[in-house]
Amino acid sequence: MNEVLSHIETARGESARHLTAAQLEEGFRRLRQAPKDSGRLTHIVRRPTKDAREVLARARLSPEAGLPGDNWSHKPSPDPTAQLTVMQTGVAELIANGQSLALFGDNLFVDLDLSVANLPVGSRLRLGGAVVEVTPMPHDGCSKFNARFGNDALRFVNTKPTRHLNLRGIYWRVVEAGDIEVGSPVQVLSRG
């Protein structure tokens, strides 16, 4: 079920690809607005260990394991509010500036508006054959994000004027098990 397309080790990003604040702001202004009600899954990434990433073509999500084989499920007491990390594809591509999206450490990349206004906590979505729910866990950039994408990128995703847009992403938990694959539709079922 979990066909691994590629495996990479992540430690640091390429500093030559780090964008300045001005470049990030300009690129963000030019981004196409993500759909609000239905979109698609563009990438699935499993983190088998802290710095390893496996890009998958498909997977089966479950309430018990989240994304099977991901480092989240190996923790002594995995927090269900931090089960799946999700990022908007367009924003991730902008920040990555040609680097692999697997570098972020997020599990899922979607072409969908992840803002608080569009997907408040408790919102439910159908992702392929699974149902997921937006959790209250904040998803912030950290020192690893800074090392991979630069200080300007860290400030860009955490700045107060745009924090409500969830540029760094959000967390989902699996409510109903189901199969997903790259290209699967993502449909908002209800908003929290």
DRENDO-1510 file (C-alpha; in Angstrom, 1 decimal, always signed):
<recs>
REC; n; res; u; v; w
REC; 1; MET; +0.0; +0.0; +0.0 .
REC; 2; ASN; +2.8; +2.5; +0.9 .
REC; 3; GLU; +4.8; +2.7; -2.3 .
REC; 4; VAL; +7.9; +4.8; -1.5 .
REC; 5; LEU; +8.8; +7.1; -4.4 .
REC; 6; SER; +11.9; +8.5; -2.9 .
REC; 7; HIS; +13.9; +8.6; +0.4 .
REC; 8; ILE; +15.9; +11.6; +1.5 .
REC; 9; GLU; +17.9; +12.7; +4.6 .
REC; 10; THR; +17.1; +16.2; +5.8 .
REC; 11; ALA; +19.4; +18.3; +8.0 .
REC; 12; ARG; +19.8; +21.7; +6.4 .
REC; 13; GLY; +18.4; +23.4; +3.4 .
REC; 14; GLU; +20.5; +25.1; +0.7 .
REC; 15; SER; +21.2; +28.6; +2.0 .
REC; 16; ALA; +21.7; +29.8; -1.6 .
REC; 17; ARG; +17.9; +29.1; -2.1 .
REC; 18; HIS; +16.7; +31.0; +1.0 .
REC; 19; LEU; +14.5; +33.9; -0.1 .
REC; 20; THR; +14.5; +37.3; +1.4 .
REC; 21; ALA; +11.5; +38.8; +3.1 .
REC; 22; ALA; +10.8; +41.0; +0.1 .
REC; 23; GLN; +11.0; +38.0; -2.3 .
REC; 24; LEU; +8.7; +36.0; +0.0 .
REC; 25; GLU; +6.2; +38.8; +0.2 .
REC; 26; GLU; +6.2; +39.4; -3.6 .
REC; 27; GLY; +5.9; +35.7; -4.3 .
REC; 28; PHE; +3.0; +35.4; -1.9 .
REC; 29; ARG; +1.2; +38.3; -3.5 .
REC; 30; ARG; +1.5; +36.5; -6.9 .
REC; 31; LEU; +0.3; +33.1; -5.6 .
REC; 32; ARG; -3.0; +31.9; -7.0 .
REC; 33; GLN; -5.6; +31.9; -4.3 .
REC; 34; ALA; -6.1; +28.3; -3.1 .
REC; 35; PRO; -9.6; +26.8; -3.3 .
REC; 36; LYS; -11.8; +27.1; -0.2 .
REC; 37; ASP; -14.2; +24.1; -0.5 .
REC; 38; SER; -12.5; +21.4; -2.5 .
REC; 39; GLY; -8.9; +20.9; -3.6 .
REC; 40; ARG; -6.5; +18.0; -3.9 .
REC; 41; LEU; -3.6; +16.2; -2.2 .
REC; 42; THR; -0.3; +16.9; -3.9 .
REC; 43; HIS; +2.3; +15.2; -1.7 .
REC; 44; ILE; +2.4; +12.5; +1.0 .
REC; 45; VAL; +5.6; +12.4; +3.1 .
REC; 46; ARG; +6.3; +9.9; +5.9 .
REC; 47; ARG; +9.0; +10.6; +8.5 .
REC; 48; PRO; +10.3; +7.2; +9.6 .
REC; 49; THR; +13.0; +8.8; +11.8 .
REC; 50; LYS; +13.8; +12.4; +12.9 .
REC; 51; ASP; +15.7; +13.4; +9.8 .
REC; 52; ALA; +14.5; +10.9; +7.2 .
REC; 53; ARG; +11.7; +11.4; +4.7 .
REC; 54; GLU; +9.9; +9.0; +2.4 .
REC; 55; VAL; +7.8; +10.4; -0.3 .
REC; 56; LEU; +4.8; +8.1; -0.9 .
REC; 57; ALA; +2.4; +7.7; -3.8 .
REC; 58; ARG; -0.4; +6.4; -1.6 .
REC; 59; ALA; -1.1; +5.4; +2.0 .
REC; 60; ARG; -3.8; +4.3; +4.4 .
REC; 61; LEU; -4.6; +6.7; +7.2 .
REC; 62; SER; -6.0; +5.5; +10.5 .
REC; 63; PRO; -7.1; +7.0; +13.8 .
REC; 64; GLU; -4.7; +4.8; +15.7 .
REC; 65; ALA; -1.5; +5.2; +13.6 .
REC; 66; GLY; -2.2; +8.4; +11.6 .
REC; 67; LEU; +0.2; +7.9; +8.7 .
REC; 68; PRO; +1.6; +4.3; +9.3 .
REC; 69; GLY; +5.3; +4.2; +9.7 .
REC; 70; ASP; +5.6; +7.9; +10.5 .
REC; 71; ASN; +7.7; +9.0; +13.5 .
REC; 72; TRP; +4.6; +10.4; +15.2 .
REC; 73; SER; +3.3; +6.9; +16.0 .
REC; 74; HIS; +6.6; +5.8; +17.5 .
REC; 75; LYS; +6.5; +8.4; +20.3 .
REC; 76; PRO; +5.8; +7.0; +23.8 .
REC; 77; SER; +2.5; +9.0; +24.1 .
REC; 78; PRO; +1.6; +10.3; +20.6 .
REC; 79; ASP; -0.5; +13.4; +20.8 .
REC; 80; PRO; -3.6; +13.0; +18.6 .
REC; 81; THR; -3.8; +16.8; +18.1 .
REC; 82; ALA; -0.4; +16.6; +16.3 .
REC; 83; GLN; -1.1; +13.5; +14.3 .
REC; 84; LEU; -0.7; +14.9; +10.8 .
REC; 85; THR; +1.1; +18.0; +9.7 .
REC; 86; VAL; -0.4; +19.7; +6.7 .
REC; 87; MET; +0.8; +22.6; +4.5 .
REC; 88; GLN; -0.6; +24.4; +1.6 .
REC; 89; THR; +1.3; +23.4; -1.6 .
REC; 90; GLY; +1.7; +26.8; -3.2 .
REC; 91; VAL; +3.1; +28.4; +0.0 .
REC; 92; ALA; +5.5; +25.4; +0.5 .
REC; 93; GLU; +6.7; +25.7; -3.1 .
REC; 94; LEU; +7.3; +29.4; -2.7 .
REC; 95; ILE; +9.4; +28.9; +0.5 .
REC; 96; ALA; +11.2; +25.8; -0.7 .
REC; 97; ASN; +12.4; +27.7; -3.8 .
REC; 98; GLY; +13.2; +24.6; -5.8 .
REC; 99; GLN; +14.1; +22.4; -2.8 .
REC; 100; SER; +12.1; +19.2; -2.1 .
REC; 101; LEU; +8.9; +19.7; -0.2 .
REC; 102; ALA; +9.9; +16.7; +1.9 .
REC; 103; LEU; +12.4; +19.0; +3.6 .
REC; 104; PHE; +9.6; +20.7; +5.5 .
REC; 105; GLY; +8.8; +17.6; +7.6 .
REC; 106; ASP; +5.1; +17.9; +7.0 .
REC; 107; ASN; +3.1; +14.8; +6.1 .
REC; 108; LEU; +0.6; +16.2; +3.6 .
REC; 109; PHE; +0.6; +19.0; +1.1 .
REC; 110; VAL; -2.7; +20.2; -0.2 .
REC; 111; ASP; -4.0; +22.7; -2.7 .
REC; 112; LEU; -6.6; +24.1; -0.3 .
REC; 113; ASP; -7.0; +27.3; +1.8 .
REC; 114; LEU; -5.8; +26.4; +5.3 .
REC; 115; SER; -6.5; +29.8; +6.9 .
REC; 116; VAL; -8.3; +30.0; +10.2 .
REC; 117; ALA; -11.3; +31.7; +8.5 .
REC; 118; ASN; -11.6; +28.9; +6.0 .
REC; 119; LEU; -10.8; +25.9; +8.3 .
REC; 120; PRO; -11.4; +26.8; +11.9 .
REC; 121; VAL; -10.6; +24.2; +14.6 .
REC; 122; GLY; -13.0; +21.3; +14.4 .
REC; 123; SER; -13.5; +21.5; +10.7 .
REC; 124; ARG; -13.9; +18.1; +9.0 .
REC; 125; LEU; -12.7; +17.2; +5.6 .
REC; 126; ARG; -12.8; +14.1; +3.4 .
REC; 127; LEU; -9.3; +13.3; +2.1 .
REC; 128; GLY; -9.6; +10.5; -0.4 .
REC; 129; GLY; -11.3; +7.7; +1.5 .
REC; 130; ALA; -10.4; +9.1; +5.0 .
REC; 131; VAL; -12.1; +11.8; +7.1 .
REC; 132; VAL; -9.8; +14.2; +9.0 .
REC; 133; GLU; -10.4; +17.0; +11.5 .
REC; 134; VAL; -8.5; +20.3; +12.1 .
REC; 135; THR; -7.0; +20.3; +15.6 .
REC; 136; PRO; -6.2; +23.2; +17.9 .
REC; 137; MET; -2.5; +22.5; +18.0 .
REC; 138; PRO; -0.6; +25.5; +16.6 .
REC; 139; HIS; +1.9; +24.7; +13.8 .
REC; 140; ASP; +4.8; +27.1; +14.1 .
REC; 141; GLY; +8.1; +27.4; +12.4 .
REC; 142; CYS; +11.0; +26.3; +14.6 .
REC; 143; SER; +14.8; +26.2; +14.5 .
REC; 144; LYS; +14.8; +23.4; +12.0 .
REC; 145; PHE; +12.6; +25.4; +9.7 .
REC; 146; ASN; +15.0; +28.3; +10.1 .
REC; 147; ALA; +18.0; +26.1; +9.2 .
REC; 148; ARG; +16.2; +24.7; +6.2 .
REC; 149; PHE; +14.6; +27.9; +4.8 .
REC; 150; GLY; +16.2; +30.9; +6.5 .
REC; 151; ASN; +15.4; +33.4; +9.1 .
REC; 152; ASP; +13.3; +35.5; +6.7 .
REC; 153; ALA; +11.1; +32.5; +5.9 .
REC; 154; LEU; +10.7; +31.8; +9.7 .
REC; 155; ARG; +9.5; +35.4; +10.3 .
REC; 156; PHE; +7.3; +35.2; +7.2 .
REC; 157; VAL; +5.3; +32.3; +8.5 .
REC; 158; ASN; +5.1; +33.4; +12.1 .
REC; 159; THR; +4.5; +37.1; +11.7 .
REC; 160; LYS; +1.4; +38.5; +13.4 .
REC; 161; PRO; -0.2; +40.2; +10.4 .
REC; 162; THR; -0.4; +36.8; +8.4 .
REC; 163; ARG; -0.5; +34.3; +11.3 .
REC; 164; HIS; -4.2; +33.7; +10.7 .
REC; 165; LEU; -3.4; +32.5; +7.2 .
REC; 166; ASN; -1.6; +29.4; +8.7 .
REC; 167; LEU; +1.2; +29.8; +6.2 .
REC; 168; ARG; +3.3; +27.3; +8.2 .
REC; 169; GLY; +0.4; +24.9; +8.1 .
REC; 170; ILE; -2.0; +23.2; +10.5 .
REC; 171; TYR; -2.5; +19.8; +12.2 .
REC; 172; TRP; -5.2; +17.3; +11.4 .
REC; 173; ARG; -6.2; +14.1; +13.2 .
REC; 174; VAL; -7.7; +11.1; +11.5 .
REC; 175; VAL; -11.4; +10.6; +12.3 .
REC; 176; GLU; -12.2; +7.8; +9.9 .
REC; 177; ALA; -9.6; +5.5; +8.3 .
REC; 178; GLY; -9.2; +5.5; +4.6 .
REC; 179; ASP; -6.9; +5.2; +1.6 .
REC; 180; ILE; -5.3; +8.3; +0.1 .
REC; 181; GLU; -3.1; +8.9; -2.9 .
REC; 182; VAL; -1.4; +11.8; -4.6 .
REC; 183; GLY; -4.2; +13.5; -6.5 .
REC; 184; SER; -6.9; +12.5; -4.0 .
REC; 185; PRO; -9.7; +15.1; -3.7 .
REC; 186; VAL; -9.9; +17.1; -0.4 .
REC; 187; GLN; -13.4; +18.2; +0.3 .
REC; 188; VAL; -14.6; +20.4; +3.3 .
REC; 189; LEU; -17.4; +18.5; +5.0 .
REC; 190; SER; -18.1; +20.9; +7.8 .
REC; 191; ARG; -16.5; +24.0; +9.3 .
REC; 192; GLY; -15.8; +24.1; +13.1 .
</recs>
